[in-house]
Amino acid sequence: MSEADTPLRPVSDQAHDDMVLPFAVEPLDVRGRVVRLGPAIDEILTRHAYPPAIARLVGEAAALTVLLGAALKSEGRLQLQTRSDGVVDMIVVDFDAPDRLRAFARFDEARLAETAPGAELLGHGHLALTIEQGSDVARYQGVVALDGQGLEEAAHQYFRQSEQIPTFVRLAVAESLTGAATNWRAGGLMLQFLPASVERQRRADLAPGDAPDGAPIPEVLDDDAWAEAKALAGTLEDHELVDPTLSSERLLYRLFHERGVKVFAPQAVRAACRCSDERIAAMLRNFTQQERDDMVGDNGKIGVTCEFCSTYREFDPADFKAE
Ligand SMILES: [Zn+2]
């Protein structure tokens, strides 16, 4: 169904997990997506058995990756990767269009134990977003410095620098208690200002958000529509993004009903790795014979555990001997 054909209908109260809902607030020239992750993020975080602070960070990274990756064509792939000197020195999240999500983090357990709750875990380094849109389109990579600002702010900087689109991102992660079990949930909202006139977009982009206190008030202000959209989105609370009983449509209606919000076809997301026996065998073939010999364990096999999904596989070293 084309956008113009979308009929008006009541706001759905049906909450769907593991779903991205694209939307537009046309009077404000704003488009966006809201993502709600339930079983998919719970499967990823529970399988890794991360401490809660690490799980929260990986959950945020996953929600952000899905928000960005949902824009890809059917065969595209988006990877978010952080490398830094913090407690968590690496996070990798892959989104394979149209719906596959996987993630892992590497962190220092001893340093985590000494870190105060709520402290910033990424430290200094960089966040890279790599986008592959299929074989005929060049790979694209955008990089932002990590400087203790967290993933939401890093995402804002990425859009300012790499894409020059005024963007608002909000991420939330929570552990929800259902009976005796706890389940991880994550949510995110992304909003972009896309006016027909590029002039209006540039104007909004110039506002120096991080001017020091006491700096003269800049003459260039956000476009009124974008300022209003950000103010409305700014009323969103974390618990709303992770509330399993609040539908994404209801959430958007709360934020934007005064202006009217239009939703498009939702996109499903699932936890799925791309590892396979064939891929790992191919990777082993790329090592030298000496390297493979060094990998052989006490049982005479080469054991490989996938970092993303923790699947353990065993290979017979004889299968890789040069003919
Ligand atoms: Zn895997």
Boltz pocket constraint, residues with backbone or C-beta under 6 A from the ligand:
constraints:
  - pocket:
      binder: B
      contacts: [[A, 273], [A, 274], [A, 275], [A, 306], [A, 307], [A, 308], [A, 309], [A, 310], [A, 311]]
      max_distance: 6.0
